[in-house]
């Protein structure tokens, strides 16, 4: 019996110490509005200026094909989740963190209109999922309810592009329907980093401005697309002319902390 009481007391002490330690841990969720930068925001090259084998249909801006995909992203939205640990450093707090974000961007409205005009079965969208380790510094010596902060993170971004096409056009003379293939793309991964400035308002809400450098992403067709949708000439051009995109975003981010 005495042994049982000792075990229970020891367990209570361990649980109490864990709860005390866990009080330093914070969980956060974020919502953002983001504006693309770099190649991610660049305009699509007009069809007349493209190499004939760089596009499935040389007289149309859609489907984009691997030579133009990853461009022309619109303003997008996203969310994120973070686990952090705070400790006092005298003139503020330092908070190492692990965070995963989700960014969603469509193509511009003008290209979406072209997709609709071409009766596209699917319009491409861009999804980026950066996972980062980082650190925040919170300066809590100014005001009781407003705490400025600065932070930096580094990790890996996964870029996922949804399928596009097939597109269907009506030939002007014969009236027959001309269709493109359906094009899909492999996921791409690249080193990414971010930095931001903002402030906490009370303990549970924050707002900040960020720049996310999501890396240099290589654009590759899936093996299925290469096999089923590309001619030999298109495949040879694609293999001989690899393409990549510099992907980035400025983001306004609102956080809720628990």
C-alpha positions in Angstrom: 0.0 0.0 0.0 2.8 2.4 0.9 4.5 1.6 -2.3 1.3 2.3 -4.2 0.9 5.7 -2.5 4.5 6.5 -3.4 4.0 5.6 -7.0 0.8 7.7 -7.2 2.6 10.7 -5.6 5.5 10.4 -8.0 3.0 10.2 -10.9 1.2 13.3 -9.6 4.5 15.2 -9.4 5.4 14.1 -12.9 2.0 15.1 -14.3 2.2 18.4 -12.5 5.6 19.2 -13.9 4.5 18.3 -17.4 1.5 20.6 -17.1 3.7 23.4 -15.8 6.1 22.9 -18.7 3.2 22.6 -21.3 2.1 26.1 -20.2 5.0 27.4 -22.2 3.9 25.6 -25.4 1.5 27.5 -27.7 -0.6 26.3 -30.6 -1.6 28.7 -33.4 -3.7 28.7 -36.5 -3.3 31.3 -39.2 -5.3 32.7 -42.1 -3.6 34.7 -44.9 -4.2 36.6 -48.1 -1.2 36.4 -50.4 0.0 38.1 -53.5 2.4 36.1 -55.8 5.9 37.3 -56.8 8.7 36.2 -59.1 7.9 33.9 -62.1 4.8 32.9 -60.1 3.3 36.3 -60.9 4.7 36.8 -64.4 2.5 37.1 -67.5 2.1 34.1 -69.9 4.1 34.4 -73.1 1.7 35.2 -76.0 1.1 32.1 -78.1 2.5 33.7 -81.2 5.9 34.0 -79.5 6.2 30.5 -78.3 8.1 27.6 -79.9 5.6 25.4 -81.7 6.6 22.4 -79.6 6.4 24.3 -76.3 2.6 24.4 -76.6 0.1 21.6 -77.2 -1.9 24.0 -79.4 0.2 26.8 -80.8 -2.6 29.2 -81.6 -4.2 29.2 -78.1 -3.1 30.5 -74.7 -4.7 27.5 -73.1 -3.9 24.9 -72.1 -0.7 26.4 -70.8 1.5 23.3 -71.1 4.7 22.9 -69.1 6.4 25.9 -70.8 3.9 28.3 -69.3 2.4 26.6 -66.3 3.3 28.0 -62.9 2.9 31.6 -64.2 0.1 34.1 -63.9 -1.1 33.2 -60.4 -3.8 35.4 -58.9 -4.1 36.7 -55.4 -4.8 33.7 -53.2 -5.7 32.5 -49.7 -4.2 30.2 -47.2 -4.1 28.8 -43.7 -1.4 27.4 -41.3 -0.8 25.6 -38.1 2.1 26.1 -35.6 3.4 24.6 -32.5 5.9 26.9 -30.6 7.7 27.1 -27.2 8.3 30.4 -25.5 10.9 31.3 -23.0 11.9 34.6 -21.4 15.2 36.2 -22.4 15.0 39.3 -20.2 14.2 41.9 -22.9 11.4 39.9 -24.4 10.6 36.3 -25.4 12.1 33.9 -27.9 9.8 31.3 -29.4 11.2 28.5 -31.6 8.4 27.0 -33.8 7.4 24.3 -36.3 4.8 25.4 -38.8 3.0 24.1 -41.8 1.1 26.4 -44.3 -1.2 25.9 -47.1 -1.4 28.5 -50.0 -4.0 28.3 -52.8 -3.8 30.4 -55.9 -5.8 30.2 -59.1 -4.7 31.5 -62.5 -5.8 35.0 -63.4 -9.3 35.8 -64.4 -8.3 36.6 -68.0 -6.8 33.1 -68.4 -9.8 31.6 -66.7 -12.0 33.3 -69.3 -9.9 31.8 -72.0 -10.3 28.3 -70.4 -14.1 28.8 -70.5 -14.0 30.0 -74.1 -11.9 26.9 -75.0 -14.4 24.7 -73.1 -11.7 23.3 -70.9 -12.7 20.3 -68.7 -10.3 21.5 -66.0 -8.6 24.7 -65.1 -5.2 24.6 -63.3 -4.7 25.9 -59.8 -1.5 26.2 -57.7 -1.1 24.8 -54.2 2.0 25.4 -52.1 2.6 23.6 -48.8 5.7 25.0 -47.0 6.8 23.3 -43.8 9.3 25.3 -41.7 11.4 25.5 -38.6 11.9 29.0 -37.3 12.1 31.4 -34.4 10.2 34.4 -33.3 11.4 37.3 -31.1 8.6 39.1 -29.1 9.5 42.4 -27.5 7.0 42.8 -24.6 8.5 45.8 -22.9 6.5 48.6 -24.7 2.8 48.1 -24.0 0.8 45.7 -22.0 -1.6 44.7 -24.7 0.5 45.1 -27.9 3.6 43.0 -28.4 5.7 43.6 -31.6 7.5 40.6 -33.0 9.9 39.6 -35.8 10.4 36.0 -37.0 12.3 33.9 -39.6 11.7 30.4 -40.8 13.3 27.9 -43.2 12.2 24.6 -44.5 10.8 22.9 -47.6 7.9 23.9 -49.9 5.9 21.4 -51.9 4.2 22.8 -55.0 1.3 20.9 -56.5 -0.4 21.9 -59.8 -3.8 20.5 -60.6 -4.5 19.1 -64.0 -5.5 21.2 -67.0 -7.6 20.5 -70.1 -8.5 18.9 -72.3 -9.7 22.0 -74.2 -12.1 21.8 -77.1 -12.2 24.3 -80.0 -14.4 24.4 -83.1 -12.5 24.6 -86.3 -13.7 27.8 -88.1 -14.0 26.3 -91.6 -15.0 22.7 -91.1 -16.9 23.1 -87.8 -15.3 20.0 -86.4 -14.1 19.9 -82.8 -10.4 20.0 -82.1 -9.3 18.8 -78.6 -6.0 19.0 -76.7 -4.8 16.4 -74.3 -5.2 16.4 -70.6 -2.0 17.6 -68.9 -1.0 16.9 -65.3 2.2 17.7 -63.4 4.4 16.0 -60.8 4.8 17.6 -57.4 7.9 19.7 -57.0 9.9 20.4 -53.8 12.3 23.2 -53.0 14.1 24.9 -50.1 11.9 27.7 -48.8 12.2 30.5 -46.2 10.1 33.3 -44.8 10.4 36.3 -42.6 7.8 38.6 -41.2 7.0 41.5 -38.8 3.9 42.0 -36.8 2.3 42.4 -33.4 0.2 40.4 -30.9 -2.9 42.2 -29.6 -3.4 40.7 -26.2 -2.5 37.1 -25.8 -4.6 35.4 -28.5 -4.6 37.4 -31.7 -1.8 38.6 -33.9 -1.4 40.2 -37.4 1.7 40.5 -39.5 3.2 41.1 -43.0 5.4 38.3 -44.4 7.4 37.4 -47.4 7.6 33.7 -48.4 10.3 32.7 -50.7 9.0 29.3 -51.7 11.9 28.2 -53.9 12.9 27.4 -57.5 10.5 24.7 -58.6 11.1 22.4 -61.6 8.0 21.8 -63.8 7.6 18.2 -65.0 4.8 16.4 -66.7 3.6 13.2 -65.1 4.6 9.9 -66.7 1.0 9.3 -67.7 0.8 12.7 -69.5 4.0 12.0 -71.3 2.7 8.6 -72.4 -0.9 9.5 -73.4 -1.0 13.2 -74.3 2.3 14.1 -75.9 3.5 13.4 -79.4 7.1 12.3 -79.9 8.1 15.8 -81.0 6.5 17.4 -78.0 8.0 14.9 -75.6 11.5 15.4 -77.1 11.2 19.2 -76.8 10.0 18.9 -73.2 12.9 16.6 -72.3 15.5 18.8 -74.0 14.1 22.1 -72.5 13.5 21.7 -68.8 11.8 24.7 -67.2 11.5 26.0 -63.6 9.7 28.8 -61.7 10.8 31.0 -58.9 7.8 31.0 -56.5 7.1 33.6 -53.8 4.4 35.5 -52.1 3.8 38.5 -49.9 1.2 37.7 -47.3 -1.0 39.4 -44.8 -1.5 36.9 -42.0 -3.9 36.9 -39.0 -3.1 34.4 -36.2 -5.1 33.0 -33.3 -3.0 31.5 -30.4 -4.0 29.1 -27.7 
